[in-house]
Amino acid sequence: MKIVGVCACVAGIAHTYMAQEKLTQAAEARGHTIHVETQGVIGQENELTPEDIAAADVVVLAVDVEVTGKERFKGKKVIEVPTKTVVHDADRLLTRIEQLLSQANE
């Protein structure tokens, strides 16, 4: 599965980067390709390209605040959760996403 995501927390510091790390680690451990953009106090980092988004099977928004550029994901399957969901159990989230995509393809 190809995943793109955006992580952003209220302060734009700790949980943003913790969510990015946990989501990336869990996805790679499951054999998925992932690219995660962060939006925080220093702006956007690892910005997603239109090509990244077009190739993605799913968009994961691990956010606690409104993020810039949500319109980029129009027409994509978008899963939005709080950053704490990813920080505490990214693997469980990915299991749910895999199940949802599997059901959608049946």
N, CA and C atoms as an extended XYZ file, in Angstrom:
318
Properties=species:S:1:pos:R:3:atomname:S:1:resname:S:1:resid:I:1 pbc="F F F"
N         0.851       -1.167        0.000 N   MET     1
C         0.000        0.000        0.000 CA  MET     1
C         0.900        1.234        0.000 C   MET     1
N         0.462        2.249       -0.721 N   LYS     2
C         1.169        3.530       -0.730 CA  LYS     2
C         0.372        4.510        0.112 C   LYS     2
N         1.058        5.077        1.116 N   ILE     3
C         0.421        5.964        2.078 CA  ILE     3
C         1.106        7.320        2.027 C   ILE     3
N         0.309        8.375        2.052 N   VAL     4
C         0.836        9.707        2.311 CA  VAL     4
C         0.117       10.223        3.535 C   VAL     4
N         0.757       11.140        4.238 N   GLY     5
C         0.128       11.650        5.441 CA  GLY     5
C         0.600       13.026        5.806 C   GLY     5
N        -0.146       13.624        6.710 N   VAL     6
C         0.222       14.906        7.294 CA  VAL     6
C         0.066       14.761        8.794 C   VAL     6
N         1.062       15.218        9.533 N   CYS     7
C         1.005       15.227       10.994 CA  CYS     7
C         1.113       16.666       11.474 C   CYS     7
N         0.244       17.029       12.410 N   ALA     8
C         0.264       18.379       12.975 CA  ALA     8
C        -0.432       18.359       14.328 C   ALA     8
N         0.240       18.873       15.342 N   CYS     9
C        -0.363       18.948       16.675 CA  CYS     9
C        -0.599       20.406       17.047 C   CYS     9
N        -1.209       20.620       18.177 N   VAL    10
C        -1.561       21.968       18.613 CA  VAL    10
C        -0.324       22.854       18.733 C   VAL    10
N         0.702       22.363       19.388 N   ALA    11
C         1.917       23.155       19.567 CA  ALA    11
C         2.811       23.115       18.330 C   ALA    11
N         2.633       22.089       17.508 N   GLY    12
C         3.448       21.982       16.295 CA  GLY    12
C         4.868       21.524       16.560 C   GLY    12
N         5.061       20.860       17.682 N   ILE    13
C         6.414       20.416       18.011 CA  ILE    13
C         6.416       18.918       18.288 C   ILE    13
N         6.301       18.522       19.531 N   ALA    14
C         6.539       17.142       19.951 CA  ALA    14
C         5.632       16.115       19.273 C   ALA    14
N         4.321       16.242       19.446 N   HIS    15
C         3.425       15.210       18.921 CA  HIS    15
C         3.437       15.137       17.402 C   HIS    15
N         3.698       16.255       16.747 N   THR    16
C         3.789       16.248       15.282 CA  THR    16
C         4.865       15.266       14.847 C   THR    16
N         6.035       15.385       15.421 N   TYR    17
C         7.175       14.564       15.000 CA  TYR    17
C         7.099       13.147       15.553 C   TYR    17
N         6.527       13.000       16.743 N   MET    18
C         6.337       11.647       17.283 CA  MET    18
C         5.349       10.877       16.407 C   MET    18
N         4.275       11.530       15.990 N   ALA    19
C         3.288       10.875       15.132 CA  ALA    19
C         3.921       10.510       13.787 C   ALA    19
N         4.708       11.402       13.233 N   GLN    20
C         5.384       11.116       11.962 CA  GLN    20
C         6.277        9.881       12.099 C   GLN    20
N         7.052        9.843       13.155 N   GLU    21
C         7.975        8.727       13.366 CA  GLU    21
C         7.224        7.405       13.575 C   GLU    21
N         6.218        7.414       14.423 N   LYS    22
C         5.474        6.177       14.707 CA  LYS    22
C         4.744        5.673       13.459 C   LYS    22
N         4.126        6.579       12.715 N   LEU    23
C         3.404        6.191       11.508 CA  LEU    23
C         4.363        5.625       10.465 C   LEU    23
N         5.490        6.260       10.292 N   THR    24
C         6.490        5.800        9.324 CA  THR    24
C         7.033        4.434        9.716 C   THR    24
N         7.386        4.267       10.974 N   GLN    25
C         7.924        2.985       11.440 CA  GLN    25
C         6.916        1.863       11.266 C   GLN    25
N         5.664        2.103       11.648 N   ALA    26
C         4.643        1.067       11.549 CA  ALA    26
C         4.371        0.708       10.089 C   ALA    26
N         4.297        1.690        9.226 N   ALA    27
C         4.025        1.425        7.808 CA  ALA    27
C         5.167        0.636        7.169 C   ALA    27
N         6.391        1.054        7.417 N   GLU    28
C         7.544        0.358        6.836 CA  GLU    28
C         7.652       -1.065        7.369 C   GLU    28
N         7.358       -1.266        8.640 N   ALA    29
C         7.405       -2.609        9.227 CA  ALA    29
C         6.387       -3.538        8.568 C   ALA    29
N         5.300       -2.965        8.054 N   ARG    30
C         4.255       -3.746        7.402 CA  ARG    30
C         4.479       -3.844        5.892 C   ARG    30
N         5.575       -3.272        5.418 N   GLY    31
C         5.906       -3.368        3.994 CA  GLY    31
C         5.253       -2.320        3.111 C   GLY    31
N         4.730       -1.264        3.711 N   HIS    32
C         4.076       -0.205        2.945 CA  HIS    32
C         5.073        0.897        2.606 C   HIS    32
N         4.776        1.639        1.556 N   THR    33
C         5.525        2.829        1.185 CA  THR    33
C         4.818        4.019        1.813 C   THR    33
N         5.580        4.927        2.423 N   ILE    34
C         4.953        6.053        3.111 CA  ILE    34
C         5.781        7.325        2.958 C   ILE    34
N         5.082        8.440        2.862 N   HIS    35
C         5.703        9.769        2.837 CA  HIS    35
C         4.838       10.660        3.720 C   HIS    35
N         5.430       11.224        4.760 N   VAL    36
C         4.664       12.013        5.726 CA  VAL    36
C         5.192       13.442        5.774 C   VAL    36
N         4.280       14.363        5.563 N   GLU    37
C         4.566       15.792        5.677 CA  GLU    37
C         4.254       16.224        7.102 C   GLU    37
N         5.050       17.131        7.637 N   THR    38
C         4.733       17.698        8.952 CA  THR    38
C         4.395       19.169        8.782 C   THR    38
N         3.475       19.622        9.608 N   GLN    39
C         3.120       21.038        9.646 CA  GLN    39
C         3.202       21.461       11.096 C   GLN    39
N         4.102       22.403       11.367 N   GLY    40
C         4.313       22.814       12.750 CA  GLY    40
C         4.804       24.229       12.846 C   GLY    40
N         5.491       24.505       13.931 N   VAL    41
C         5.951       25.864       14.200 CA  VAL    41
C         6.949       26.361       13.158 C   VAL    41
N         7.640       25.458       12.500 N   ILE    42
C         8.604       25.888       11.480 CA  ILE    42
C         8.049       25.732       10.073 C   ILE    42
N         6.735       25.561        9.976 N   GLY    43
C         6.091       25.455        8.669 CA  GLY    43
C         5.973       24.018        8.201 C   GLY    43
N         5.849       23.844        6.878 N   GLN    44
C         5.726       22.516        6.292 CA  GLN    44
C         7.116       21.943        6.030 C   GLN    44
N         7.271       20.673        6.392 N   GLU    45
C         8.503       19.946        6.097 CA  GLU    45
C         8.131       18.659        5.379 C   GLU    45
N         9.033       18.180        4.527 N   ASN    46
C         8.801       16.962        3.747 CA  ASN    46
C         7.512       17.083        2.941 C   ASN    46
N         7.299       18.248        2.335 N   GLU    47
C         6.047       18.534        1.636 CA  GLU    47
C         5.720       17.462        0.595 C   GLU    47
N         4.471       17.051        0.590 N   LEU    48
C         3.992       16.064       -0.368 CA  LEU    48
C         3.885       16.697       -1.749 C   LEU    48
N         4.312       15.978       -2.757 N   THR    49
C         4.197       16.468       -4.126 CA  THR    49
C         2.872       15.982       -4.715 C   THR    49
N         2.414       16.631       -5.769 N   PRO    50
C         1.209       16.132       -6.439 CA  PRO    50
C         1.371       14.678       -6.897 C   PRO    50
N         2.575       14.291       -7.277 N   GLU    51
C         2.845       12.913       -7.702 CA  GLU    51
C         2.717       11.945       -6.526 C   GLU    51
N         3.226       12.336       -5.356 N   ASP    52
C         3.093       11.504       -4.148 CA  ASP    52
C         1.613       11.246       -3.861 C   ASP    52
N         0.835       12.311       -3.911 N   ILE    53
C        -0.589       12.215       -3.582 CA  ILE    53
C        -1.325       11.378       -4.621 C   ILE    53
N        -1.031       11.606       -5.886 N   ALA    54
C        -1.710       10.863       -6.957 CA  ALA    54
C        -1.457        9.363       -6.849 C   ALA    54
N        -0.252        8.978       -6.437 N   ALA    55
C         0.114        7.562       -6.354 CA  ALA    55
C        -0.404        6.879       -5.089 C   ALA    55
N        -0.864        7.663       -4.119 N   ALA    56
C        -1.252        7.106       -2.817 CA  ALA    56
C        -2.575        6.352       -2.871 C   ALA    56
N        -2.619        5.267       -2.106 N   ASP    57
C        -3.856        4.511       -1.918 CA  ASP    57
C        -4.714        5.135       -0.825 C   ASP    57
N        -4.050        5.805        0.114 N   VAL    58
C        -4.756        6.384        1.259 CA  VAL    58
C        -3.961        7.564        1.799 C   VAL    58
N        -4.704        8.508        2.381 N   VAL    59
C        -4.111        9.676        3.029 CA  VAL    59
C        -4.433        9.583        4.513 C   VAL    59
N        -3.417        9.661        5.353 N   VAL    60
C        -3.615        9.649        6.803 CA  VAL    60
C        -3.313       11.044        7.337 C   VAL    60
N        -4.321       11.649        7.926 N   LEU    61
C        -4.141       12.943        8.572 CA  LEU    61
C        -4.138       12.706       10.073 C   LEU    61
N        -2.961       12.768       10.672 N   ALA    62
C        -2.818       12.639       12.126 CA  ALA    62
C        -2.676       14.057       12.643 C   ALA    62
N        -3.820       14.666       12.939 N   VAL    63
C        -3.828       16.102       13.211 CA  VAL    63
C        -4.720       16.447       14.395 C   VAL    63
N        -4.316       17.503       15.088 N   ASP    64
C        -5.095       18.048       16.193 CA  ASP    64
C        -5.550       19.473       15.883 C   ASP    64
N        -5.149       19.982       14.730 N   VAL    65
C        -5.464       21.341       14.293 CA  VAL    65
C        -5.810       21.299       12.811 C   VAL    65
N        -6.336       22.397       12.311 N   GLU    66
C        -6.598       22.512       10.877 CA  GLU    66
C        -5.257       22.590       10.154 C   GLU    66
N        -5.144       21.863        9.053 N   VAL    67
C        -3.886       21.846        8.312 CA  VAL    67
C        -4.035       22.556        6.976 C   VAL    67
N        -2.923       23.004        6.464 N   THR    68
C        -2.871       23.679        5.181 CA  THR    68
C        -2.915       22.662        4.052 C   THR    68
N        -3.695       22.945        3.039 N   GLY    69
C        -3.644       22.134        1.828 CA  GLY    69
C        -4.498       20.888        1.804 C   GLY    69
N        -5.536       20.818        2.613 N   LYS    70
C        -6.389       19.624        2.611 CA  LYS    70
C        -7.047       19.390        1.251 C   LYS    70
N        -7.256       20.461        0.513 N   GLU    71
C        -7.894       20.333       -0.796 CA  GLU    71
C        -7.070       19.481       -1.756 C   GLU    71
N        -5.791       19.307       -1.479 N   ARG    72
C        -4.923       18.465       -2.323 CA  ARG    72
C        -5.382       17.020       -2.347 C   ARG    72
N        -6.143       16.620       -1.345 N   PHE    73
C        -6.516       15.215       -1.191 CA  PHE    73
C        -7.919       14.900       -1.721 C   PHE    73
N        -8.531       15.855       -2.408 N   LYS    74
C        -9.872       15.644       -2.959 CA  LYS    74
C        -9.865       14.419       -3.871 C   LYS    74
N       -10.826       13.542       -3.639 N   GLY    75
C       -10.942       12.329       -4.434 CA  GLY    75
C       -10.142       11.148       -3.893 C   GLY    75
N        -9.373       11.356       -2.844 N   LYS    76
C        -8.585       10.284       -2.223 CA  LYS    76
C        -9.309        9.775       -0.983 C   LYS    76
N        -9.010        8.550       -0.600 N   LYS    77
C        -9.509        8.002        0.656 CA  LYS    77
C        -8.700        8.660        1.773 C   LYS    77
N        -9.377        9.426        2.639 N   VAL    78
C        -8.705       10.161        3.712 CA  VAL    78
C        -9.172        9.627        5.060 C   VAL    78
N        -8.204        9.283        5.903 N   ILE    79
C        -8.456        8.849        7.274 CA  ILE    79
C        -7.885        9.932        8.187 C   ILE    79
N        -8.744       10.539        9.010 N   GLU    80
C        -8.288       11.595        9.910 CA  GLU    80
C        -8.442       11.142       11.352 C   GLU    80
N        -7.346       11.223       12.092 N   VAL    81
C        -7.316       10.817       13.495 CA  VAL    81
C        -6.481       11.821       14.287 C   VAL    81
N        -6.671       11.874       15.595 N   PRO    82
C        -5.808       12.720       16.434 CA  PRO    82
C        -4.377       12.157       16.455 C   PRO    82
N        -3.416       13.027       16.690 N   THR    83
C        -2.021       12.571       16.747 CA  THR    83
C        -1.837       11.494       17.805 C   THR    83
N        -2.566       11.595       18.925 N   LYS    84
C        -2.376       10.609       19.999 CA  LYS    84
C        -2.730        9.196       19.540 C   LYS    84
N        -3.654        9.058       18.609 N   THR    85
C        -4.003        7.739       18.084 CA  THR    85
C        -2.792        7.096       17.423 C   THR    85
N        -2.054        7.867       16.670 N   VAL    86
C        -0.864        7.358       15.981 CA  VAL    86
C         0.277        7.135       16.966 C   VAL    86
N         0.467        8.071       17.880 N   VAL    87
C         1.557        7.961       18.847 CA  VAL    87
C         1.379        6.728       19.726 C   VAL    87
N         0.144        6.456       20.151 N   HIS    88
C        -0.099        5.340       21.066 CA  HIS    88
C        -0.181        3.986       20.375 C   HIS    88
N        -0.684        3.938       19.127 N   ASP    89
C        -0.817        2.633       18.477 CA  ASP    89
C        -0.979        2.767       16.961 C   ASP    89
N         0.091        3.149       16.305 N   ALA    90
C         0.079        3.310       14.847 CA  ALA    90
C        -0.197        1.987       14.149 C   ALA    90
N         0.269        0.904       14.732 N   ASP    91
C         0.064       -0.403       14.111 CA  ASP    91
C        -1.426       -0.757       14.062 C   ASP    91
N        -2.133       -0.480       15.118 N   ARG    92
C        -3.578       -0.751       15.151 CA  ARG    92
C        -4.302        0.102       14.101 C   ARG    92
N        -3.903        1.357       13.978 N   LEU    93
C        -4.496        2.235       12.974 CA  LEU    93
C        -4.274        1.673       11.574 C   LEU    93
N        -3.071        1.229       11.289 N   LEU    94
C        -2.783        0.674        9.965 CA  LEU    94
C        -3.563       -0.608        9.714 C   LEU    94
N        -3.771       -1.412       10.731 N   THR    95
C        -4.597       -2.614       10.586 CA  THR    95
C        -6.012       -2.222       10.176 C   THR    95
N        -6.564       -1.202       10.833 N   ARG    96
C        -7.914       -0.734       10.489 CA  ARG    96
C        -7.964       -0.199        9.060 C   ARG    96
N        -6.944        0.536        8.658 N   ILE    97
C        -6.902        1.084        7.300 CA  ILE    97
C        -6.815       -0.042        6.273 C   ILE    97
N        -5.980       -1.025        6.539 N   GLU    98
C        -5.861       -2.174        5.632 CA  GLU    98
C        -7.204       -2.873        5.473 C   GLU    98
N        -7.920       -3.044        6.584 N   GLN    99
C        -9.228       -3.687        6.543 CA  GLN    99
C       -10.226       -2.858        5.735 C   GLN    99
N       -10.230       -1.551        5.962 N   LEU   100
C       -11.139       -0.680        5.220 CA  LEU   100
C       -10.877       -0.715        3.722 C   LEU   100
N        -9.605       -0.657        3.355 N   LEU   101
C        -9.264       -0.689        1.928 CA  LEU   101
C        -9.569       -2.052        1.312 C   LEU   101
N        -9.365       -3.100        2.082 N   SER   102
C        -9.662       -4.445        1.591 CA  SER   102
C       -11.161       -4.595        1.327 C   SER   102
N       -11.976       -4.097        2.249 N   GLN   103
C       -13.427       -4.160        2.094 CA  GLN   103
C       -13.882       -3.323        0.908 C   GLN   103
N       -13.255       -2.176        0.701 N   ALA   104
C       -13.624       -1.296       -0.404 CA  ALA   104
C       -13.291       -1.924       -1.751 C   ALA   104
N       -12.283       -2.791       -1.775 N   ASN   105
C       -11.867       -3.430       -3.028 CA  ASN   105
C       -12.602       -4.734       -3.318 C   ASN   105
N       -13.443       -5.175       -2.391 N   GLU   106
C       -14.173       -6.430       -2.602 CA  GLU   106
C       -15.385       -6.229       -3.477 C   GLU   106
